[in-house]
Amino acid sequence: MTANWVGKTAVTKAVISVLKELLHRDEYFLVYSSPDSDRHTSYPPIEREFFSMFASVLSSGFRMDAEYSSHVALVATIRGVTRNFIDKQRREKESTQEQYVPMLLKKFFEHFQSDPLFRFGEAPIQDSPRISAVANCLKRHSVKMTTSHFPADNTSNDAEEPSIGPPVLKKSLRTGRKRGHN
């Protein structure tokens, strides 16, 4: 039996586990920001593409609907969890090492001003053993997904295009109901 929803707690825990890995691997992680909007911040903002890709990976991993509104909501959740996580980590670091984050931010901008590409020589985050394991799992899942997972009768005008995702969460072409559910 497969549920057609995933609780916010499960998503939050998944996001935090990835953020912990990023914190461990990226010495400058605490100087990044995850603002609600494109407003100016003192800290360099994390790009929108990061959150969109993160949401796509979580959607695949949790086998969520691939609807636009679901993706947008998931991106918003990831942004919020990231913002709270970074704020909490900054507070914890500042409680043990006063002025740690401002000094780290200063160091980041000094490197950036002398060489805007100073981070490009570092190993990509996706080379992390945990992240590589997740990526390999998703690749295996996507290879298994073919058009044979969809109904053979695609004669209606509103036929869906095949996409990666579990068949039980795809809407039936005839009833509009999710297959596998009554």
N, C-alpha and C positions, 0 to 999 in steps of 0.2 A: 504494500500500500504506500502510495506517495502522496504527501500533502502538497497542496497547491499554494502554500504560503510558507514563509520562513520568518521566525520571530526576530524582532529587533535585537534581542540579546545575543542570538547566534551570530548575526551579522556583526554586531559590535565586537564580540569576542574574536571573530575572524580578522576584522580590521586591526584590532589591537595587537594580535599576534604578528601580523605583517609589520605594523609600525614598530614593534619591539625589535624586530630583525633589522629594520632600517636604522633605528637608533643605535643598535649595536655596530652596524657596518659603516655608518656615515657620521664622522666626527662633527659635522656641521648641522646635523639634523635639528638641533634645538634652536638654530637661528632662522629656520624657515617659518612661514606663516600660512595659515589656511583661512583667509578672510571670507566673510559671507558674500562680499561683492568685490568689484575691481578697485575698490578704494585704496588709496596709498597707505602703506604701513611702513614701519621702521625696519621690518624684517623682509627678506626676499620672499615673495609668494610662491607657493607650489603651483605649477602650471595646471590649467584645466584638464589638459590631456592626461595627466597623471591620474586624476580622479575618474575620468571617463574610462580609462583602461582598467583601473582598479575595479570599477563597477562591472565592467564586462567580464573580468576574471571571476569575480564573486557571483555574478549571474550564472555563469557556466558552472561554477563549482557547486552552487546551491540549486542548480537547475530551475532558475526562476524564469518567469515569462520574459520574453524579449521585447515587450512593448515599450514605446518611448517614455510613457509616463512612469513606468516602473524603473527605467534606467535613470531618469531625472531624479526620482525620489531616492534611489540608491546612492547616486552621486552626492546628493544633499546630506544623506546620513553619513557617508564616508567623510565628507568635509567637516561635519560637526564633530564626529568622533576624533578625527585628526587634530582639529583645533583644541579640543579638550585634552587630548593626550599630550600634545606639545606643551600646553599651558601647565599641566600637572607636572610634567618632567622638568620644566624650567623652575617651577616652585621648589621641587624636591632638590634640584641641583643647587639653587640659590640658598637653600636652608643649610647646606653643608659647606658651600664655597661661595662666599659673598662676591658679587660682581663677575661671576663665571660667565653668564650669558652675554652681558655687554662686552666683555673682553673677547669672547669667542666671535661675536658679531664684528667687532673691530678687526680681528685677525682675518675673518672671512673677506671683509671689504678691502683690506690691504692687499691680500692675494688677488682679489678680483680686479682691483685697479691696476696692479702691475701686469696681470695676465688674465684677461677675461675667460680664457680656456683652461685655467689651472686645474679644473676638476676632470677634464677629459682624459687625463693619463691614468685615472683610477679604474680599478676593476668595476665592471657594471654590476649593479645590485642584483640583477637577475642571475648572476653566477653564484649567488648564495645557495648552499645545499638545500635549504628548506624551500626556497622559491623555485629552484630547478626541479625539485620533486613535484611541486604543484603544477608547474608548466608541463612536465612530462605526462602527468596524469591527465591534464586537459587535452594534450595532443592525442593521447590514446582515445579519449572520449570522442573527440571531433572526427577522428578517422573512422570510427564505428558508425557515426551518423551519416546516413545516406538518404536518398529520396525514397528508398524502400520502407522507411519508417512512417511514411505518410500514406493516406488512403489512395488506392489506385484510381478511383473515380475523381479525376480533377477536371471534369467537364464543365462545372459551373463557372460563371464569369468571375466569381469572387474567390477563386482558388488561391490558396496561400503559396508563396514561394517557400521551398524547403530552406530551413535554417538550422544551425547547430542548436541543439537543445533536446531534452528528453521528449519522446513522443507523448507521454501521458500528460504533458502540460500544453500540448498544442490543441487549439480549438478544433473541434470536428467541423469539417467543411459543410456538412448538412445541417447539424443541429445548433451550431454555435456554442455547444457545451464542451467542456474539457473531456477528452477521452479518458476512460479509466475511472470516471466518477459518475454516479447516478444522479 
